[in-house]
């Protein structure tokens, strides 16, 4: 039989709604930051590198010019 400890009780308590929202917001910030970094890297690539990864100049410029919050 498993003993009930303070830690096991704390782990089973549901987190408040604001905590879940904060976690979701933090995750969204990470997504936005990664997206911005990827677009920055894409902007620093040459046309030859774009060609190597199968991206046209038009597609690259369109992606680079998107704001970080847009997919």
N, CA, C and O atoms as a CHARMM CRD file, in Angstrom:
* protein
*
  284
    1    1 UNK  N      0.83700  -1.17400   0.00000 PROA 1      0.00000
    2    1 UNK  CA     0.00000   0.00000   0.00000 PROA 1      0.00000
    3    1 UNK  C      0.88600   1.24100   0.00000 PROA 1      0.00000
    4    1 UNK  O      1.90400   1.30100   0.69000 PROA 1      0.00000
    5    2 UNK  N      0.48200   2.20600  -0.77100 PROA 2      0.00000
    6    2 UNK  CA     1.26700   3.42100  -0.91600 PROA 2      0.00000
    7    2 UNK  C      0.93600   4.42200   0.18100 PROA 2      0.00000
    8    2 UNK  O     -0.23300   4.66200   0.48400 PROA 2      0.00000
    9    3 UNK  N      1.96500   4.99700   0.76900 PROA 3      0.00000
   10    3 UNK  CA     1.76400   5.99500   1.82900 PROA 3      0.00000
   11    3 UNK  C      1.41200   7.33800   1.20400 PROA 3      0.00000
   12    3 UNK  O      1.91500   7.70100   0.14100 PROA 3      0.00000
   13    4 UNK  N      0.56000   8.04500   1.87200 PROA 4      0.00000
   14    4 UNK  CA     0.19200   9.37800   1.41300 PROA 4      0.00000
   15    4 UNK  C      1.15800  10.36900   2.03900 PROA 4      0.00000
   16    4 UNK  O      1.25400  10.49000   3.26000 PROA 4      0.00000
   17    5 UNK  N      1.86700  11.06900   1.17400 PROA 5      0.00000
   18    5 UNK  CA     2.82100  12.06800   1.64700 PROA 5      0.00000
   19    5 UNK  C      2.36000  13.44000   1.19300 PROA 5      0.00000
   20    5 UNK  O      1.47100  13.56900   0.35200 PROA 5      0.00000
   21    6 UNK  N      2.97100  14.44700   1.75700 PROA 6      0.00000
   22    6 UNK  CA     2.63600  15.81900   1.36000 PROA 6      0.00000
   23    6 UNK  C      2.91000  16.03500  -0.12200 PROA 6      0.00000
   24    6 UNK  O      2.13000  16.69500  -0.80900 PROA 6      0.00000
   25    7 UNK  N      4.02000  15.48000  -0.62000 PROA 7      0.00000
   26    7 UNK  CA     4.36100  15.62200  -2.03600 PROA 7      0.00000
   27    7 UNK  C      3.33000  14.98100  -2.94500 PROA 7      0.00000
   28    7 UNK  O      2.98400  15.54700  -3.98200 PROA 7      0.00000
   29    8 UNK  N      2.82800  13.79800  -2.57100 PROA 8      0.00000
   30    8 UNK  CA     1.84500  13.12700  -3.41900 PROA 8      0.00000
   31    8 UNK  C      0.53000  13.89700  -3.43700 PROA 8      0.00000
   32    8 UNK  O     -0.16500  13.90500  -4.45300 PROA 8      0.00000
   33    9 UNK  N      0.18500  14.53400  -2.34300 PROA 9      0.00000
   34    9 UNK  CA    -1.03700  15.34300  -2.28800 PROA 9      0.00000
   35    9 UNK  C     -0.87800  16.57600  -3.16800 PROA 9      0.00000
   36    9 UNK  O     -1.79200  16.93500  -3.91100 PROA 9      0.00000
   37   10 UNK  N      0.27900  17.22100  -3.08400 PROA 10     0.00000
   38   10 UNK  CA     0.53100  18.43100  -3.87400 PROA 10     0.00000
   39   10 UNK  C      0.50900  18.11300  -5.36100 PROA 10     0.00000
   40   10 UNK  O     -0.00600  18.90400  -6.15100 PROA 10     0.00000
   41   11 UNK  N      1.05900  16.96800  -5.75600 PROA 11     0.00000
   42   11 UNK  CA     1.10000  16.59600  -7.17100 PROA 11     0.00000
   43   11 UNK  C     -0.29400  16.34600  -7.73400 PROA 11     0.00000
   44   11 UNK  O     -0.51800  16.53500  -8.93000 PROA 11     0.00000
   45   12 UNK  N     -1.22400  15.93000  -6.90100 PROA 12     0.00000
   46   12 UNK  CA    -2.56500  15.61200  -7.36800 PROA 12     0.00000
   47   12 UNK  C     -3.52100  16.80100  -7.35300 PROA 12     0.00000
   48   12 UNK  O     -4.66400  16.67400  -7.79100 PROA 12     0.00000
   49   13 UNK  N     -3.08000  17.93500  -6.86400 PROA 13     0.00000
   50   13 UNK  CA    -3.91600  19.13000  -6.83400 PROA 13     0.00000
   51   13 UNK  C     -3.90600  19.75200  -8.22100 PROA 13     0.00000
   52   13 UNK  O     -2.84600  19.92000  -8.82500 PROA 13     0.00000
   53   14 UNK  N     -5.06300  20.08800  -8.71700 PROA 14     0.00000
   54   14 UNK  CA    -5.14100  20.71900 -10.03100 PROA 14     0.00000
   55   14 UNK  C     -4.55200  22.11300  -9.96900 PROA 14     0.00000
   56   14 UNK  O     -4.71100  22.83600  -8.98600 PROA 14     0.00000
   57   15 UNK  N     -3.87000  22.47200 -11.03900 PROA 15     0.00000
   58   15 UNK  CA    -3.30400  23.81400 -11.11200 PROA 15     0.00000
   59   15 UNK  C     -4.42400  24.79200 -11.43400 PROA 15     0.00000
   60   15 UNK  O     -5.36700  24.45000 -12.14900 PROA 15     0.00000
   61   16 UNK  N     -4.32300  26.00300 -10.90800 PROA 16     0.00000
   62   16 UNK  CA    -5.35700  26.99400 -11.19700 PROA 16     0.00000
   63   16 UNK  C     -5.36600  27.36600 -12.68400 PROA 16     0.00000
   64   16 UNK  O     -4.35900  27.21600 -13.37700 PROA 16     0.00000
   65   17 UNK  N     -6.48800  27.84000 -13.15300 PROA 17     0.00000
   66   17 UNK  CA    -6.66500  28.18800 -14.56100 PROA 17     0.00000
   67   17 UNK  C     -5.61400  29.17800 -15.03100 PROA 17     0.00000
   68   17 UNK  O     -5.08900  29.03900 -16.13600 PROA 17     0.00000
   69   18 UNK  N     -5.29700  30.17500 -14.21400 PROA 18     0.00000
   70   18 UNK  CA    -4.30700  31.17900 -14.62900 PROA 18     0.00000
   71   18 UNK  C     -2.94800  30.53500 -14.88300 PROA 18     0.00000
   72   18 UNK  O     -2.20100  30.98800 -15.75100 PROA 18     0.00000
   73   19 UNK  N     -2.62100  29.48200 -14.13200 PROA 19     0.00000
   74   19 UNK  CA    -1.34500  28.79900 -14.32800 PROA 19     0.00000
   75   19 UNK  C     -1.32000  28.12100 -15.69600 PROA 19     0.00000
   76   19 UNK  O     -0.31700  28.18300 -16.40900 PROA 19     0.00000
   77   20 UNK  N     -2.41800  27.47800 -16.05500 PROA 20     0.00000
   78   20 UNK  CA    -2.50400  26.83400 -17.37300 PROA 20     0.00000
   79   20 UNK  C     -2.40200  27.86400 -18.49000 PROA 20     0.00000
   80   20 UNK  O     -1.73400  27.63000 -19.49700 PROA 20     0.00000
   81   21 UNK  N     -3.05800  28.98900 -18.31300 PROA 21     0.00000
   82   21 UNK  CA    -3.00000  30.04900 -19.32900 PROA 21     0.00000
   83   21 UNK  C     -1.57600  30.59700 -19.45800 PROA 21     0.00000
   84   21 UNK  O     -1.10800  30.88200 -20.56000 PROA 21     0.00000
   85   22 UNK  N     -0.90300  30.73800 -18.32800 PROA 22     0.00000
   86   22 UNK  CA     0.47400  31.22100 -18.33900 PROA 22     0.00000
   87   22 UNK  C      1.38000  30.23300 -19.07300 PROA 22     0.00000
   88   22 UNK  O      2.24200  30.64100 -19.85100 PROA 22     0.00000
   89   23 UNK  N      1.19100  28.95500 -18.83000 PROA 23     0.00000
   90   23 UNK  CA     1.97000  27.93000 -19.52500 PROA 23     0.00000
   91   23 UNK  C      1.71900  27.98000 -21.03600 PROA 23     0.00000
   92   23 UNK  O      2.65600  27.88500 -21.82800 PROA 23     0.00000
   93   24 UNK  N      0.46600  28.12800 -21.42500 PROA 24     0.00000
   94   24 UNK  CA     0.12300  28.22100 -22.84800 PROA 24     0.00000
   95   24 UNK  C      0.77800  29.44800 -23.47500 PROA 24     0.00000
   96   24 UNK  O      1.29000  29.38400 -24.59300 PROA 24     0.00000
   97   25 UNK  N      0.75900  30.55900 -22.75300 PROA 25     0.00000
   98   25 UNK  CA     1.35600  31.78700 -23.25600 PROA 25     0.00000
   99   25 UNK  C      2.87300  31.61600 -23.41900 PROA 25     0.00000
  100   25 UNK  O      3.44700  32.05100 -24.41700 PROA 25     0.00000
  101   26 UNK  N      3.50700  30.98900 -22.44500 PROA 26     0.00000
  102   26 UNK  CA     4.95200  30.74300 -22.53700 PROA 26     0.00000
  103   26 UNK  C      5.27000  29.86600 -23.74300 PROA 26     0.00000
  104   26 UNK  O      6.24200  30.11600 -24.45500 PROA 26     0.00000
  105   27 UNK  N      4.45900  28.84600 -23.97200 PROA 27     0.00000
  106   27 UNK  CA     4.66800  27.97200 -25.12900 PROA 27     0.00000
  107   27 UNK  C      4.49500  28.74700 -26.43300 PROA 27     0.00000
  108   27 UNK  O      5.23900  28.53000 -27.38900 PROA 27     0.00000
  109   28 UNK  N      3.52200  29.64500 -26.47300 PROA 28     0.00000
  110   28 UNK  CA     3.29400  30.44600 -27.67400 PROA 28     0.00000
  111   28 UNK  C      4.47000  31.38000 -27.92700 PROA 28     0.00000
  112   28 UNK  O      4.87000  31.57700 -29.07400 PROA 28     0.00000
  113   29 UNK  N      5.02300  31.95200 -26.87400 PROA 29     0.00000
  114   29 UNK  CA     6.20000  32.81300 -27.02700 PROA 29     0.00000
  115   29 UNK  C      7.36500  32.04800 -27.63100 PROA 29     0.00000
  116   29 UNK  O      8.08900  32.58000 -28.47200 PROA 29     0.00000
  117   30 UNK  N      7.54900  30.80400 -27.21000 PROA 30     0.00000
  118   30 UNK  CA     8.62400  29.97500 -27.75700 PROA 30     0.00000
  119   30 UNK  C      8.39300  29.71900 -29.24400 PROA 30     0.00000
  120   30 UNK  O      9.32700  29.79200 -30.04300 PROA 30     0.00000
  121   31 UNK  N      7.15700  29.42300 -29.61000 PROA 31     0.00000
  122   31 UNK  CA     6.82300  29.18700 -31.02500 PROA 31     0.00000
  123   31 UNK  C      7.12900  30.44600 -31.84600 PROA 31     0.00000
  124   31 UNK  O      7.74500  30.36800 -32.90900 PROA 31     0.00000
  125   32 UNK  N      6.69500  31.59100 -31.34500 PROA 32     0.00000
  126   32 UNK  CA     6.94000  32.84400 -32.06800 PROA 32     0.00000
  127   32 UNK  C      8.43000  33.13600 -32.19700 PROA 32     0.00000
  128   32 UNK  O      8.89300  33.56200 -33.25600 PROA 32     0.00000
  129   33 UNK  N      9.19000  32.90600 -31.10900 PROA 33     0.00000
  130   33 UNK  CA    10.61800  33.17000 -31.14300 PROA 33     0.00000
  131   33 UNK  C     11.30900  32.27000 -32.16600 PROA 33     0.00000
  132   33 UNK  O     12.14600  32.73100 -32.94300 PROA 33     0.00000
  133   34 UNK  N     10.95500  30.98300 -32.16200 PROA 34     0.00000
  134   34 UNK  CA    11.55300  30.04600 -33.12000 PROA 34     0.00000
  135   34 UNK  C     11.21700  30.44600 -34.55400 PROA 34     0.00000
  136   34 UNK  O     12.07300  30.40200 -35.43800 PROA 34     0.00000
  137   35 UNK  N      9.97400  30.83400 -34.77100 PROA 35     0.00000
  138   35 UNK  CA     9.53700  31.23700 -36.11100 PROA 35     0.00000
  139   35 UNK  C     10.32300  32.45800 -36.58500 PROA 35     0.00000
  140   35 UNK  O     10.75500  32.51700 -37.73600 PROA 35     0.00000
  141   36 UNK  N     10.50400  33.42200 -35.70000 PROA 36     0.00000
  142   36 UNK  CA    11.26400  34.63000 -36.04600 PROA 36     0.00000
  143   36 UNK  C     12.71800  34.27400 -36.37000 PROA 36     0.00000
  144   36 UNK  O     13.29400  34.81500 -37.31400 PROA 36     0.00000
  145   37 UNK  N     13.30600  33.37100 -35.59400 PROA 37     0.00000
  146   37 UNK  CA    14.68700  32.95100 -35.83100 PROA 37     0.00000
  147   37 UNK  C     14.83000  32.21900 -37.16100 PROA 37     0.00000
  148   37 UNK  O     15.79800  32.43300 -37.89000 PROA 37     0.00000
  149   38 UNK  N     13.87000  31.35900 -37.47600 PROA 38     0.00000
  150   38 UNK  CA    13.91100  30.62400 -38.75100 PROA 38     0.00000
  151   38 UNK  C     13.81400  31.58500 -39.92700 PROA 38     0.00000
  152   38 UNK  O     14.50200  31.40800 -40.93200 PROA 38     0.00000
  153   39 UNK  N     12.97000  32.59600 -39.81000 PROA 39     0.00000
  154   39 UNK  CA    12.82400  33.56500 -40.90400 PROA 39     0.00000
  155   39 UNK  C     14.07200  34.42900 -41.03800 PROA 39     0.00000
  156   39 UNK  O     14.45100  34.81900 -42.14200 PROA 39     0.00000
  157   40 UNK  N     14.70500  34.72300 -39.90900 PROA 40     0.00000
  158   40 UNK  CA    15.95300  35.47900 -39.94200 PROA 40     0.00000
  159   40 UNK  C     17.03500  34.66700 -40.64600 PROA 40     0.00000
  160   40 UNK  O     17.79300  35.20700 -41.45100 PROA 40     0.00000
  161   41 UNK  N     17.11000  33.36700 -40.34500 PROA 41     0.00000
  162   41 UNK  CA    18.08500  32.49700 -41.00500 PROA 41     0.00000
  163   41 UNK  C     17.79600  32.38600 -42.49600 PROA 41     0.00000
  164   41 UNK  O     18.71500  32.40400 -43.31400 PROA 41     0.00000
  165   42 UNK  N     16.53600  32.27300 -42.84300 PROA 42     0.00000
  166   42 UNK  CA    16.14700  32.19300 -44.24400 PROA 42     0.00000
  167   42 UNK  C     16.56800  33.45800 -44.98900 PROA 42     0.00000
  168   42 UNK  O     17.01400  33.39200 -46.13500 PROA 42     0.00000
  169   43 UNK  N     16.42600  34.60000 -44.33900 PROA 43     0.00000
  170   43 UNK  CA    16.79400  35.88000 -44.95500 PROA 43     0.00000
  171   43 UNK  C     18.30400  35.97500 -45.19400 PROA 43     0.00000
  172   43 UNK  O     18.74300  36.69900 -46.08800 PROA 43     0.00000
  173   44 UNK  N     19.08900  35.25700 -44.41200 PROA 44     0.00000
  174   44 UNK  CA    20.54500  35.31100 -44.53300 PROA 44     0.00000
  175   44 UNK  C     21.09000  34.30600 -45.54800 PROA 44     0.00000
  176   44 UNK  O     22.28600  34.29600 -45.84200 PROA 44     0.00000
  177   45 UNK  N     20.21400  33.47100 -46.07400 PROA 45     0.00000
  178   45 UNK  CA    20.65300  32.45800 -47.03900 PROA 45     0.00000
  179   45 UNK  C     20.75400  33.05100 -48.43900 PROA 45     0.00000
  180   45 UNK  O     20.09300  34.03600 -48.76800 PROA 45     0.00000
  181   46 UNK  N     21.59300  32.42800 -49.25000 PROA 46     0.00000
  182   46 UNK  CA    21.73300  32.83900 -50.64900 PROA 46     0.00000
  183   46 UNK  C     20.67200  32.14100 -51.50500 PROA 46     0.00000
  184   46 UNK  O     19.99800  31.21700 -51.05100 PROA 46     0.00000
  185   47 UNK  N     20.54100  32.59800 -52.74000 PROA 47     0.00000
  186   47 UNK  CA    19.59900  31.95900 -53.65800 PROA 47     0.00000
  187   47 UNK  C     19.99800  30.50700 -53.91700 PROA 47     0.00000
  188   47 UNK  O     19.13700  29.64300 -54.08100 PROA 47     0.00000
  189   48 UNK  N     21.29400  30.24200 -53.95400 PROA 48     0.00000
  190   48 UNK  CA    21.77200  28.87100 -54.17300 PROA 48     0.00000
  191   48 UNK  C     21.35100  27.96400 -53.00100 PROA 48     0.00000
  192   48 UNK  O     20.97000  26.81100 -53.20300 PROA 48     0.00000
  193   49 UNK  N     21.42600  28.49700 -51.79700 PROA 49     0.00000
  194   49 UNK  CA    21.00100  27.71700 -50.62800 PROA 49     0.00000
  195   49 UNK  C     19.49200  27.49700 -50.65100 PROA 49     0.00000
  196   49 UNK  O     19.01700  26.41800 -50.29700 PROA 49     0.00000
  197   50 UNK  N     18.74800  28.50100 -51.06200 PROA 50     0.00000
  198   50 UNK  CA    17.28700  28.33100 -51.17600 PROA 50     0.00000
  199   50 UNK  C     16.99100  27.21200 -52.16600 PROA 50     0.00000
  200   50 UNK  O     16.14500  26.35100 -51.92500 PROA 50     0.00000
  201   51 UNK  N     17.71100  27.24700 -53.28800 PROA 51     0.00000
  202   51 UNK  CA    17.51100  26.22100 -54.31700 PROA 51     0.00000
  203   51 UNK  C     17.82300  24.83400 -53.75200 PROA 51     0.00000
  204   51 UNK  O     17.11200  23.87000 -54.03400 PROA 51     0.00000
  205   52 UNK  N     18.88600  24.73800 -52.95600 PROA 52     0.00000
  206   52 UNK  CA    19.27300  23.45600 -52.35700 PROA 52     0.00000
  207   52 UNK  C     18.17600  22.88100 -51.46100 PROA 52     0.00000
  208   52 UNK  O     18.01700  21.66400 -51.37800 PROA 52     0.00000
  209   53 UNK  N     17.43200  23.73900 -50.80200 PROA 53     0.00000
  210   53 UNK  CA    16.37000  23.25100 -49.90400 PROA 53     0.00000
  211   53 UNK  C     14.99600  23.25000 -50.57900 PROA 53     0.00000
  212   53 UNK  O     13.98000  22.95200 -49.95100 PROA 53     0.00000
  213   54 UNK  N     14.98700  23.59000 -51.87000 PROA 54     0.00000
  214   54 UNK  CA    13.74500  23.51000 -52.63200 PROA 54     0.00000
  215   54 UNK  C     12.80100  24.67800 -52.43800 PROA 54     0.00000
  216   54 UNK  O     11.58300  24.52800 -52.52800 PROA 54     0.00000
  217   55 UNK  N     13.37100  25.84700 -52.17200 PROA 55     0.00000
  218   55 UNK  CA    12.54900  27.04900 -51.96000 PROA 55     0.00000
  219   55 UNK  C     12.85300  28.04200 -53.06800 PROA 55     0.00000
  220   55 UNK  O     14.01500  28.32400 -53.35900 PROA 55     0.00000
  221   56 UNK  N     11.81200  28.56800 -53.68000 PROA 56     0.00000
  222   56 UNK  CA    12.02100  29.57600 -54.71200 PROA 56     0.00000
  223   56 UNK  C     12.27700  30.93100 -54.06400 PROA 56     0.00000
  224   56 UNK  O     11.98300  31.13800 -52.88600 PROA 56     0.00000
  225   57 UNK  N     12.82400  31.84100 -54.84400 PROA 57     0.00000
  226   57 UNK  CA    13.09100  33.19300 -54.34800 PROA 57     0.00000
  227   57 UNK  C     11.79600  33.86400 -53.91400 PROA 57     0.00000
  228   57 UNK  O     11.75200  34.55200 -52.89500 PROA 57     0.00000
  229   58 UNK  N     10.76400  33.66000 -54.68100 PROA 58     0.00000
  230   58 UNK  CA     9.45800  34.23800 -54.36300 PROA 58     0.00000
  231   58 UNK  C      8.92100  33.69200 -53.04100 PROA 58     0.00000
  232   58 UNK  O      8.45000  34.45000 -52.19300 PROA 58     0.00000
  233   59 UNK  N      8.99600  32.37400 -52.87500 PROA 59     0.00000
  234   59 UNK  CA     8.53100  31.74600 -51.63300 PROA 59     0.00000
  235   59 UNK  C      9.33700  32.22900 -50.43400 PROA 59     0.00000
  236   59 UNK  O      8.78100  32.50800 -49.37100 PROA 59     0.00000
  237   60 UNK  N     10.65400  32.32600 -50.61300 PROA 60     0.00000
  238   60 UNK  CA    11.52500  32.76900 -49.51700 PROA 60     0.00000
  239   60 UNK  C     11.17700  34.19100 -49.10200 PROA 60     0.00000
  240   60 UNK  O     11.03000  34.47500 -47.91400 PROA 60     0.00000
  241   61 UNK  N     11.04600  35.07000 -50.05900 PROA 61     0.00000
  242   61 UNK  CA    10.73000  36.47100 -49.74000 PROA 61     0.00000
  243   61 UNK  C      9.36300  36.59600 -49.07700 PROA 61     0.00000
  244   61 UNK  O      9.17800  37.40100 -48.16400 PROA 61     0.00000
  245   62 UNK  N      8.41900  35.80200 -49.53800 PROA 62     0.00000
  246   62 UNK  CA     7.08900  35.82400 -48.93800 PROA 62     0.00000
  247   62 UNK  C      7.15600  35.36600 -47.47400 PROA 62     0.00000
  248   62 UNK  O      6.53000  35.96600 -46.60000 PROA 62     0.00000
  249   63 UNK  N      7.91800  34.30300 -47.22000 PROA 63     0.00000
  250   63 UNK  CA     8.05900  33.78500 -45.85300 PROA 63     0.00000
  251   63 UNK  C      8.81400  34.76700 -44.96400 PROA 63     0.00000
  252   63 UNK  O      8.43200  34.98800 -43.81500 PROA 63     0.00000
  253   64 UNK  N      9.86700  35.34800 -45.48400 PROA 64     0.00000
  254   64 UNK  CA    10.69000  36.29200 -44.72100 PROA 64     0.00000
  255   64 UNK  C      9.88100  37.50700 -44.29300 PROA 64     0.00000
  256   64 UNK  O     10.07800  38.03000 -43.19600 PROA 64     0.00000
  257   65 UNK  N      8.98000  37.95500 -45.14400 PROA 65     0.00000
  258   65 UNK  CA     8.21500  39.17300 -44.86800 PROA 65     0.00000
  259   65 UNK  C      6.99300  38.97300 -43.97500 PROA 65     0.00000
  260   65 UNK  O      6.31600  39.93800 -43.62200 PROA 65     0.00000
  261   66 UNK  N      6.71200  37.73200 -43.61200 PROA 66     0.00000
  262   66 UNK  CA     5.58000  37.48000 -42.72200 PROA 66     0.00000
  263   66 UNK  C      5.92400  37.91200 -41.30400 PROA 66     0.00000
  264   66 UNK  O      7.06600  37.75200 -40.87400 PROA 66     0.00000
  265   67 UNK  N      4.95800  38.45600 -40.56800 PROA 67     0.00000
  266   67 UNK  CA     5.21100  38.73500 -39.15000 PROA 67     0.00000
  267   67 UNK  C      5.35800  37.42600 -38.37100 PROA 67     0.00000
  268   67 UNK  O      4.83700  36.39000 -38.78700 PROA 67     0.00000
  269   68 UNK  N      6.05900  37.47600 -37.25500 PROA 68     0.00000
  270   68 UNK  CA     6.35800  36.24500 -36.49100 PROA 68     0.00000
  271   68 UNK  C      5.11100  35.51900 -36.00000 PROA 68     0.00000
  272   68 UNK  O      5.16200  34.31300 -35.75900 PROA 68     0.00000
  273   69 UNK  N      4.01000  36.21400 -35.84800 PROA 69     0.00000
  274   69 UNK  CA     2.81400  35.56100 -35.31200 PROA 69     0.00000
  275   69 UNK  C      2.00600  34.84900 -36.39800 PROA 69     0.00000
  276   69 UNK  O      1.04000  34.15400 -36.08500 PROA 69     0.00000
  277   70 UNK  N      2.37700  35.00700 -37.64500 PROA 70     0.00000
  278   70 UNK  CA     1.66600  34.32200 -38.73500 PROA 70     0.00000
  279   70 UNK  C      2.40100  33.06100 -39.13300 PROA 70     0.00000
  280   70 UNK  O      3.63000  33.02700 -39.19700 PROA 70     0.00000
  281   71 UNK  N      1.62200  32.02500 -39.40000 PROA 71     0.00000
  282   71 UNK  CA     2.20500  30.75600 -39.84700 PROA 71     0.00000
  283   71 UNK  C      2.65600  30.84100 -41.27000 PROA 71     0.00000
  284   71 UNK  O      3.17200  29.86400 -41.81300 PROA 71     0.00000
